[in-house]
Amino acid sequence: MKLAVFVSEFKNTVDTMDRLKAEKLGIILVENGVYHAAVKEGGNPSPLLKKSANFYALSEDLETRGLSGANVASNVKVVTYSDLVDLIFNDYEKLAWL
């Protein structure tokens, strides 16, 4: 199964993610979830970014919070709403929201 998970909060969701099993996992950071892509705690990136997954951050949500693509971790791809629609319809079979 190809699973995309929307993460909309900046809280530790690693335990929940560890229980998800998928042949392809995409983590889409939206709303306050984009802080996982940009904020470092003690110089370290969010533990969520250590998962084996494809990471995406919604550009509009980054901009709303005063961040840009230059602020995000190197393993996170910044996407627009249009890109997000393409991902949902072309790359993933199932969606979940955390």
N, CA, C and O atoms as a printed pandas DataFrame, in Angstrom:
     atom_number atom_name residue_name chain_id  residue_number  x_coord  y_coord  z_coord
0              1         N          MET        A               1    0.837   -1.173    0.000
1              2        CA          MET        A               1    0.000    0.000    0.000
2              3         C          MET        A               1    0.885    1.241    0.000
3              4         O          MET        A               1    1.932    1.277    0.647
4              5         N          LYS        A               2    0.450    2.240   -0.726
5              6        CA          LYS        A               2    1.133    3.527   -0.779
6              7         C          LYS        A               2    0.307    4.511    0.045
7              8         O          LYS        A               2   -0.815    4.860   -0.324
8              9         N          LEU        A               3    0.877    4.951    1.164
9             10        CA          LEU        A               3    0.141    5.747    2.151
10            11         C          LEU        A               3    0.740    7.139    2.288
11            12         O          LEU        A               3    1.949    7.291    2.463
12            13         N          ALA        A               4   -0.116    8.152    2.209
13            14        CA          ALA        A               4    0.284    9.532    2.479
14            15         C          ALA        A               4   -0.367    9.951    3.793
15            16         O          ALA        A               4   -1.564    9.747    3.996
16            17         N          VAL        A               5    0.423   10.532    4.672
17            18        CA          VAL        A               5   -0.070   10.964    5.980
18            19         C          VAL        A               5    0.099   12.471    6.101
19            20         O          VAL        A               5    1.205   12.995    5.969
20            21         N          PHE        A               6   -1.001   13.156    6.350
21            22        CA          PHE        A               6   -0.962   14.589    6.589
22            23         C          PHE        A               6   -0.659   14.816    8.063
23            24         O          PHE        A               6   -1.325   14.245    8.927
24            25         N          VAL        A               7    0.327   15.634    8.357
25            26        CA          VAL        A               7    0.669   16.001    9.734
26            27         C          VAL        A               7    0.413   17.493    9.859
27            28         O          VAL        A               7    1.081   18.298    9.210
28            29         N          SER        A               8   -0.562   17.866   10.699
29            30        CA          SER        A               8   -0.976   19.259   10.793
30            31         C          SER        A               8   -0.604   19.932   12.108
31            32         O          SER        A               8   -0.895   21.113   12.296
32            33         N          GLU        A               9    0.021   19.218   13.003
33            34        CA          GLU        A               9    0.405   19.787   14.298
34            35         C          GLU        A               9    1.897   19.607   14.533
35            36         O          GLU        A               9    2.511   18.677   14.010
36            37         N          PHE        A              10    2.468   20.498   15.317
37            38        CA          PHE        A              10    3.869   20.373   15.689
38            39         C          PHE        A              10    3.930   19.717   17.055
39            40         O          PHE        A              10    4.152   20.374   18.072
40            41         N          LYS        A              11    3.731   18.419   17.057
41            42        CA          LYS        A              11    3.845   17.627   18.271
42            43         C          LYS        A              11    4.514   16.325   17.881
43            44         O          LYS        A              11    4.587   15.989   16.699
44            45         N          ASN        A              12    4.990   15.611   18.841
45            46        CA          ASN        A              12    5.701   14.373   18.563
46            47         C          ASN        A              12    4.717   13.303   18.112
47            48         O          ASN        A              12    3.909   12.815   18.901
48            49         N          THR        A              13    4.794   12.946   16.834
49            50        CA          THR        A              13    3.901   11.929   16.277
50            51         C          THR        A              13    4.674   10.689   15.853
51            52         O          THR        A              13    4.143    9.838   15.140
52            53         N          VAL        A              14    5.924   10.581   16.288
53            54        CA          VAL        A              14    6.775    9.476   15.860
54            55         C          VAL        A              14    6.201    8.140   16.308
55            56         O          VAL        A              14    6.234    7.180   15.539
56            57         N          ASP        A              15    5.674    8.045   17.531
57            58        CA          ASP        A              15    5.095    6.786   18.012
58            59         C          ASP        A              15    3.964    6.323   17.110
59            60         O          ASP        A              15    3.884    5.141   16.774
60            61         N          THR        A              16    3.102    7.226   16.721
61            62        CA          THR        A              16    2.004    6.886   15.828
62            63         C          THR        A              16    2.544    6.456   14.468
63            64         O          THR        A              16    2.065    5.479   13.893
64            65         N          MET        A              17    3.523    7.166   13.957
65            66        CA          MET        A              17    4.106    6.836   12.652
66            67         C          MET        A              17    4.762    5.457   12.664
67            68         O          MET        A              17    4.731    4.751   11.656
68            69         N          ASP        A              18    5.351    5.071   13.786
69            70        CA          ASP        A              18    6.001    3.765   13.880
70            71         C          ASP        A              18    5.014    2.616   13.693
71            72         O          ASP        A              18    5.406    1.518   13.297
72            73         N          ARG        A              19    3.748    2.860   13.971
73            74        CA          ARG        A              19    2.736    1.811   13.833
74            75         C          ARG        A              19    2.175    1.703   12.423
75            76         O          ARG        A              19    1.481    0.739   12.101
76            77         N          LEU        A              20    2.473    2.688   11.580
77            78        CA          LEU        A              20    1.975    2.665   10.207
78            79         C          LEU        A              20    2.898    1.837    9.330
79            80         O          LEU        A              20    4.115    2.019    9.352
80            81         N          LYS        A              21    2.329    0.943    8.573
81            82        CA          LYS        A              21    3.101    0.086    7.670
82            83         C          LYS        A              21    2.653    0.356    6.239
83            84         O          LYS        A              21    1.463    0.302    5.928
84            85         N          ALA        A              22    3.603    0.644    5.388
85            86        CA          ALA        A              22    3.296    0.905    3.984
86            87         C          ALA        A              22    4.525    0.624    3.148
87            88         O          ALA        A              22    5.652    0.811    3.607
88            89         N          GLU        A              23    4.312    0.173    1.920
89            90        CA          GLU        A              23    5.450   -0.044    1.019
90            91         C          GLU        A              23    6.045    1.292    0.598
91            92         O          GLU        A              23    7.245    1.384    0.338
92            93         N          LYS        A              24    5.211    2.331    0.527
93            94        CA          LYS        A              24    5.666    3.692    0.241
94            95         C          LYS        A              24    4.931    4.622    1.189
95            96         O          LYS        A              24    3.701    4.656    1.216
96            97         N          LEU        A              25    5.699    5.376    1.968
97            98        CA          LEU        A              25    5.114    6.295    2.939
98            99         C          LEU        A              25    5.494    7.718    2.576
99           100         O          LEU        A              25    6.668    8.035    2.388
100          101         N          GLY        A              26    4.490    8.564    2.480
101          102        CA          GLY        A              26    4.709    9.989    2.251
102          103         C          GLY        A              26    4.164   10.763    3.428
103          104         O          GLY        A              26    3.032   10.535    3.856
104          105         N          ILE        A              27    4.954   11.673    3.954
105          106        CA          ILE        A              27    4.514   12.509    5.070
106          107         C          ILE        A              27    4.382   13.929    4.543
107          108         O          ILE        A              27    5.358   14.546    4.115
108          109         N          ILE        A              28    3.155   14.433    4.584
109          110        CA          ILE        A              28    2.850   15.753    4.054
110          111         C          ILE        A              28    2.625   16.695    5.219
111          112         O          ILE        A              28    1.667   16.542    5.976
112          113         N          LEU        A              29    3.506   17.665    5.360
113          114        CA          LEU        A              29    3.455   18.619    6.465
114          115         C          LEU        A              29    2.616   19.823    6.049
115          116         O          LEU        A              29    2.955   20.531    5.101
116          117         N          VAL        A              30    1.519   20.045    6.769
117          118        CA          VAL        A              30    0.606   21.144    6.483
118          119         C          VAL        A              30    0.320   21.891    7.782
119          120         O          VAL        A              30    0.626   21.406    8.871
120          121         N          GLU        A              31   -0.271   23.077    7.650
121          122        CA          GLU        A              31   -0.620   23.917    8.797
122          123         C          GLU        A              31    0.585   24.017    9.738
123          124         O          GLU        A              31    1.694   24.278    9.271
124          125         N          ASN        A              32    0.402   23.816   11.050
125          126        CA          ASN        A              32    1.536   23.912   11.988
126          127         C          ASN        A              32    2.502   22.742   11.875
127          128         O          ASN        A              32    3.580   22.775   12.468
128          129         N          GLY        A              33    2.138   21.719   11.132
129          130        CA          GLY        A              33    3.032   20.599   10.893
130          131         C          GLY        A              33    4.286   20.995   10.127
131          132         O          GLY        A              33    5.297   20.296   10.194
132          133         N          VAL        A              34    4.235   22.124    9.388
133          134        CA          VAL        A              34    5.417   22.557    8.627
134          135         C          VAL        A              34    6.583   22.910    9.540
135          136         O          VAL        A              34    7.729   22.950    9.090
136          137         N          TYR        A              35    6.309   23.167   10.812
137          138        CA          TYR        A              35    7.404   23.453   11.749
138          139         C          TYR        A              35    8.358   22.260   11.877
139          140         O          TYR        A              35    9.534   22.450   12.186
140          141         N          HIS        A              36    7.879   21.050   11.650
141          142        CA          HIS        A              36    8.762   19.879   11.670
142          143         C          HIS        A              36    9.869   20.034   10.631
143          144         O          HIS        A              36   10.989   19.568   10.844
144          145         N          ALA        A              37    9.568   20.680    9.518
145          146        CA          ALA        A              37   10.538   20.828    8.433
146          147         C          ALA        A              37   11.563   21.914    8.707
147          148         O          ALA        A              37   12.660   21.874    8.149
148          149         N          ALA        A              38   11.233   22.882    9.550
149          150        CA          ALA        A              38   12.083   24.065    9.677
150          151         C          ALA        A              38   12.668   24.310   11.066
151          152         O          ALA        A              38   13.741   24.902   11.179
152          153         N          VAL        A              39   12.001   23.876   12.106
153          154        CA          VAL        A              39   12.443   24.198   13.463
154          155         C          VAL        A              39   13.402   23.137   13.977
155          156         O          VAL        A              39   13.156   21.937   13.857
156          157         N          LYS        A              40   14.490   23.605   14.548
157          158        CA          LYS        A              40   15.456   22.674   15.151
158          159         C          LYS        A              40   15.428   22.870   16.661
159          160         O          LYS        A              40   15.385   23.999   17.150
160          161         N          GLU        A              41   15.451   21.770   17.385
161          162        CA          GLU        A              41   15.477   21.805   18.841
162          163         C          GLU        A              41   16.860   21.389   19.291
163          164         O          GLU        A              41   17.260   20.243   19.086
164          165         N          GLY        A              42   17.598   22.301   19.901
165          166        CA          GLY        A              42   18.952   21.999   20.346
166          167         C          GLY        A              42   19.874   21.678   19.175
167          168         O          GLY        A              42   20.823   20.909   19.324
168          169         N          GLY        A              43   19.599   22.263   18.012
169          170        CA          GLY        A              43   20.422   22.025   16.837
170          171         C          GLY        A              43   20.055   20.779   16.056
171          172         O          GLY        A              43   20.632   20.522   14.999
172          173         N          ASN        A              44   19.109   20.002   16.556
173          174        CA          ASN        A              44   18.704   18.759   15.896
174          175         C          ASN        A              44   17.362   18.933   15.189
175          176         O          ASN        A              44   16.478   19.625   15.693
176          177         N          PRO        A              45   17.208   18.305   14.020
177          178        CA          PRO        A              45   15.910   18.376   13.340
178          179         C          PRO        A              45   14.855   17.576   14.096
179          180         O          PRO        A              45   15.172   16.804   15.001
180          181         N          SER        A              46   13.633   17.765   13.721
181          182        CA          SER        A              46   12.520   17.034   14.327
182          183         C          SER        A              46   12.746   15.532   14.199
183          184         O          SER        A              46   13.173   15.066   13.142
184          185         N          PRO        A              47   12.468   14.762   15.255
185          186        CA          PRO        A              47   12.595   13.299   15.172
186          187         C          PRO        A              47   11.734   12.702   14.053
187          188         O          PRO        A              47   12.051   11.634   13.530
188          189         N          LEU        A              48   10.663   13.378   13.690
189          190        CA          LEU        A              48    9.797   12.898   12.620
190          191         C          LEU        A              48   10.569   12.763   11.309
191          192         O          LEU        A              48   10.301   11.854   10.523
192          193         N          LEU        A              49   11.519   13.656   11.069
193          194        CA          LEU        A              49   12.273   13.650    9.809
194          195         C          LEU        A              49   13.277   12.510    9.718
195          196         O          LEU        A              49   13.924   12.342    8.684
196          197         N          LYS        A              50   13.418   11.731   10.774
197          198        CA          LYS        A              50   14.325   10.582   10.749
198          199         C          LYS        A              50   13.628    9.323   10.228
199          200         O          LYS        A              50   14.275    8.297   10.021
200          201         N          LYS        A              51   12.318    9.400   10.016
201          202        CA          LYS        A              51   11.557    8.272    9.489
202          203         C          LYS        A              51   11.986    7.987    8.054
203          204         O          LYS        A              51   12.486    8.862    7.347
204          205         N          SER        A              52   11.778    6.749    7.651
205          206        CA          SER        A              52   12.038    6.362    6.273
206          207         C          SER        A              52   10.779    6.678    5.471
207          208         O          SER        A              52    9.848    5.874    5.421
208          209         N          ALA        A              53   10.758    7.851    4.846
209          210        CA          ALA        A              53    9.572    8.314    4.125
210          211         C          ALA        A              53    9.968    9.417    3.160
211          212         O          ALA        A              53   11.086    9.932    3.200
212          213         N          ASN        A              54    9.034    9.766    2.299
213          214        CA          ASN        A              54    9.173   10.960    1.467
214          215         C          ASN        A              54    8.475   12.087    2.209
215          216         O          ASN        A              54    7.333   11.934    2.641
216          217         N          PHE        A              55    9.153   13.214    2.360
217          218        CA          PHE        A              55    8.598   14.336    3.108
218          219         C          PHE        A              55    8.257   15.483    2.175
219          220         O          PHE        A              55    9.002   15.791    1.244
220          221         N          TYR        A              56    7.111   16.113    2.441
221          222        CA          TYR        A              56    6.653   17.262    1.672
222          223         C          TYR        A              56    6.149   18.321    2.648
223          224         O          TYR        A              56    5.544   17.992    3.669
224          225         N          ALA        A              57    6.399   19.589    2.335
225          226        CA          ALA        A              57    5.872   20.690    3.139
226          227         C          ALA        A              57    5.127   21.632    2.211
227          228         O          ALA        A              57    5.635   21.986    1.147
228          229         N          LEU        A              58    3.955   22.031    2.594
229          230        CA          LEU        A              58    3.131   22.906    1.769
230          231         C          LEU        A              58    3.677   24.333    1.820
231          232         O          LEU        A              58    3.773   24.934    2.890
232          233         N          SER        A              59    4.032   24.866    0.650
233          234        CA          SER        A              59    4.686   26.174    0.569
234          235         C          SER        A              59    3.816   27.297    1.139
235          236         O          SER        A              59    4.327   28.195    1.808
236          237         N          GLU        A              60    2.510   27.253    0.878
237          238        CA          GLU        A              60    1.621   28.295    1.378
238          239         C          GLU        A              60    1.599   28.322    2.911
239          240         O          GLU        A              60    1.525   29.394    3.511
240          241         N          ASP        A              61    1.662   27.153    3.538
241          242        CA          ASP        A              61    1.670   27.103    4.999
242          243         C          ASP        A              61    3.010   27.557    5.563
243          244         O          ASP        A              61    3.056   28.154    6.639
244          245         N          LEU        A              62    4.093   27.284    4.857
245          246        CA          LEU        A              62    5.399   27.806    5.274
246          247         C          LEU        A              62    5.388   29.332    5.234
247          248         O          LEU        A              62    5.797   29.988    6.191
248          249         N          GLU        A              63    4.915   29.891    4.117
249          250        CA          GLU        A              63    4.891   31.347    3.948
250          251         C          GLU        A              63    4.008   32.018    4.980
251          252         O          GLU        A              63    4.356   33.083    5.490
252          253         N          THR        A              64    2.870   31.415    5.299
253          254        CA          THR        A              64    1.959   31.968    6.300
254          255         C          THR        A              64    2.652   32.105    7.654
255          256         O          THR        A              64    2.329   32.998    8.438
256          257         N          ARG        A              65    3.600   31.221    7.919
257          258        CA          ARG        A              65    4.314   31.223    9.197
258          259         C          ARG        A              65    5.671   31.932    9.113
259          260         O          ARG        A              65    6.506   31.796   10.008
260          261         N          GLY        A              66    5.880   32.684    8.034
261          262        CA          GLY        A              66    7.107   33.463    7.893
262          263         C          GLY        A              66    8.326   32.643    7.517
263          264         O          GLY        A              66    9.454   33.092    7.720
264          265         N          LEU        A              67    8.124   31.450    6.972
265          266        CA          LEU        A              67    9.224   30.568    6.583
266          267         C          LEU        A              67    9.272   30.467    5.064
267          268         O          LEU        A              67    8.321   30.838    4.375
268          269         N          SER        A              68   10.384   29.961    4.554
269          270        CA          SER        A              68   10.506   29.752    3.111
270          271         C          SER        A              68   11.167   28.405    2.862
271          272         O          SER        A              68   11.560   27.708    3.798
272          273         N          GLY        A              69   11.284   28.052    1.596
273          274        CA          GLY        A              69   11.933   26.803    1.229
274          275         C          GLY        A              69   13.367   26.742    1.711
275          276         O          GLY        A              69   13.895   25.654    1.943
276          277         N          ALA        A              70   14.006   27.886    1.865
277          278        CA          ALA        A              70   15.389   27.931    2.344
278          279         C          ALA        A              70   15.496   27.507    3.807
279          280         O          ALA        A              70   16.577   27.135    4.266
280          281         N          ASN        A              71   14.394   27.558    4.535
281          282        CA          ASN        A              71   14.393   27.201    5.953
282          283         C          ASN        A              71   14.199   25.717    6.223
283          284         O          ASN        A              71   14.427   25.264    7.344
284          285         N          VAL        A              72   13.784   24.950    5.219
285          286        CA          VAL        A              72   13.412   23.564    5.478
286          287         C          VAL        A              72   14.607   22.621    5.374
287          288         O          VAL        A              72   15.610   22.924    4.727
288          289         N          ALA        A              73   14.471   21.481    6.026
289          290        CA          ALA        A              73   15.508   20.441    5.994
290          291         C          ALA        A              73   15.689   19.945    4.560
291          292         O          ALA        A              73   14.770   20.016    3.745
292          293         N          SER        A              74   16.869   19.450    4.272
293          294        CA          SER        A              74   17.202   19.048    2.905
294          295         C          SER        A              74   16.399   17.843    2.411
295          296         O          SER        A              74   16.281   17.643    1.202
296          297         N          ASN        A              75   15.849   17.042    3.318
297          298        CA          ASN        A              75   15.082   15.871    2.885
298          299         C          ASN        A              75   13.583   16.159    2.750
299          300         O          ASN        A              75   12.782   15.238    2.594
300          301         N          VAL        A              76   13.212   17.432    2.810
301          302        CA          VAL        A              76   11.808   17.830    2.674
302          303         C          VAL        A              76   11.636   18.596    1.371
303          304         O          VAL        A              76   12.347   19.568    1.115
304          305         N          LYS        A              77   10.692   18.154    0.553
305          306        CA          LYS        A              77   10.391   18.833   -0.700
306          307         C          LYS        A              77    9.251   19.814   -0.464
307          308         O          LYS        A              77    8.206   19.439    0.068
308          309         N          VAL        A              78    9.448   21.057   -0.854
309          310        CA          VAL        A              78    8.403   22.076   -0.729
310          311         C          VAL        A              78    7.481   21.956   -1.941
311          312         O          VAL        A              78    7.941   21.940   -3.083
312          313         N          VAL        A              79    6.168   21.872   -1.677
313          314        CA          VAL        A              79    5.182   21.691   -2.740
314          315         C          VAL        A              79    4.075   22.733   -2.643
315          316         O          VAL        A              79    3.806   23.274   -1.570
316          317         N          THR        A              80    3.441   23.004   -3.776
317          318        CA          THR        A              80    2.283   23.894   -3.825
318          319         C          THR        A              80    1.013   23.057   -3.705
319          320         O          THR        A              80    1.075   21.828   -3.669
320          321         N          TYR        A              81   -0.138   23.723   -3.644
321          322        CA          TYR        A              81   -1.404   22.994   -3.625
322          323         C          TYR        A              81   -1.558   22.142   -4.880
323          324         O          TYR        A              81   -2.040   21.011   -4.809
324          325         N          SER        A              82   -1.157   22.673   -6.015
325          326        CA          SER        A              82   -1.248   21.926   -7.270
326          327         C          SER        A              82   -0.386   20.669   -7.221
327          328         O          SER        A              82   -0.816   19.597   -7.647
328          329         N          ASP        A              83    0.839   20.807   -6.697
329          330        CA          ASP        A              83    1.716   19.637   -6.545
330          331         C          ASP        A              83    1.090   18.611   -5.611
331          332         O          ASP        A              83    1.180   17.405   -5.839
332          333         N          LEU        A              84    0.462   19.106   -4.569
333          334        CA          LEU        A              84   -0.159   18.223   -3.581
334          335         C          LEU        A              84   -1.287   17.398   -4.205
335          336         O          LEU        A              84   -1.421   16.208   -3.922
336          337         N          VAL        A              85   -2.086   18.031   -5.044
337          338        CA          VAL        A              85   -3.166   17.309   -5.733
338          339         C          VAL        A              85   -2.565   16.215   -6.615
339          340         O          VAL        A              85   -3.072   15.093   -6.646
340          341         N          ASP        A              86   -1.492   16.537   -7.327
341          342        CA          ASP        A              86   -0.827   15.529   -8.165
342          343         C          ASP        A              86   -0.309   14.362   -7.329
343          344         O          ASP        A              86   -0.445   13.206   -7.731
344          345         N          LEU        A              87    0.277   14.651   -6.183
345          346        CA          LEU        A              87    0.770   13.588   -5.300
346          347         C          LEU        A              87   -0.365   12.671   -4.858
347          348         O          LEU        A              87   -0.253   11.446   -4.906
348          349         N          ILE        A              88   -1.445   13.287   -4.434
349          350        CA          ILE        A              88   -2.581   12.506   -3.925
350          351         C          ILE        A              88   -3.152   11.588   -5.001
351          352         O          ILE        A              88   -3.453   10.426   -4.728
352          353         N          PHE        A              89   -3.302   12.095   -6.204
353          354        CA          PHE        A              89   -3.943   11.307   -7.259
354          355         C          PHE        A              89   -2.991   10.375   -7.991
355          356         O          PHE        A              89   -3.429    9.371   -8.554
356          357         N          ASN        A              90   -1.692   10.683   -7.997
357          358        CA          ASN        A              90   -0.761    9.886   -8.798
358          359         C          ASN        A              90    0.172    8.984   -7.991
359          360         O          ASN        A              90    0.594    7.941   -8.491
360          361         N          ASP        A              91    0.500    9.358   -6.768
361          362        CA          ASP        A              91    1.548    8.650   -6.034
362          363         C          ASP        A              91    1.067    7.828   -4.847
363          364         O          ASP        A              91    1.771    6.915   -4.415
364          365         N          TYR        A              92   -0.099    8.120   -4.313
365          366        CA          TYR        A              92   -0.539    7.449   -3.089
366          367         C          TYR        A              92   -1.955    6.899   -3.243
367          368         O          TYR        A              92   -2.814    7.519   -3.869
368          369         N          GLU        A              93   -2.179    5.715   -2.656
369          370        CA          GLU        A              93   -3.481    5.041   -2.734
370          371         C          GLU        A              93   -4.392    5.404   -1.569
371          372         O          GLU        A              93   -5.608    5.514   -1.732
372          373         N          LYS        A              94   -3.803    5.587   -0.402
373          374        CA          LYS        A              94   -4.565    5.847    0.825
374          375         C          LYS        A              94   -4.031    7.121    1.481
375          376         O          LYS        A              94   -2.859    7.469    1.338
376          377         N          LEU        A              95   -4.928    7.811    2.210
377          378        CA          LEU        A              95   -4.571    9.029    2.920
378          379         C          LEU        A              95   -4.979    8.903    4.379
379          380         O          LEU        A              95   -5.986    8.274    4.704
380          381         N          ALA        A              96   -4.192    9.504    5.246
381          382        CA          ALA        A              96   -4.526    9.568    6.674
382          383         C          ALA        A              96   -4.174   10.964    7.169
383          384         O          ALA        A              96   -3.347   11.658    6.578
384          385         N          TRP        A              97   -4.813   11.362    8.261
385          386        CA          TRP        A              97   -4.576   12.697    8.819
386          387         C          TRP        A              97   -4.238   12.541   10.300
387          388         O          TRP        A              97   -4.975   11.907   11.055
388          389         N          LEU        A              98   -3.100   13.137   10.705
389          390        CA          LEU        A              98   -2.705   13.127   12.121
390          391         C          LEU        A              98   -2.658   14.540   12.637
391          392         O          LEU        A              98   -2.347   14.759   13.808
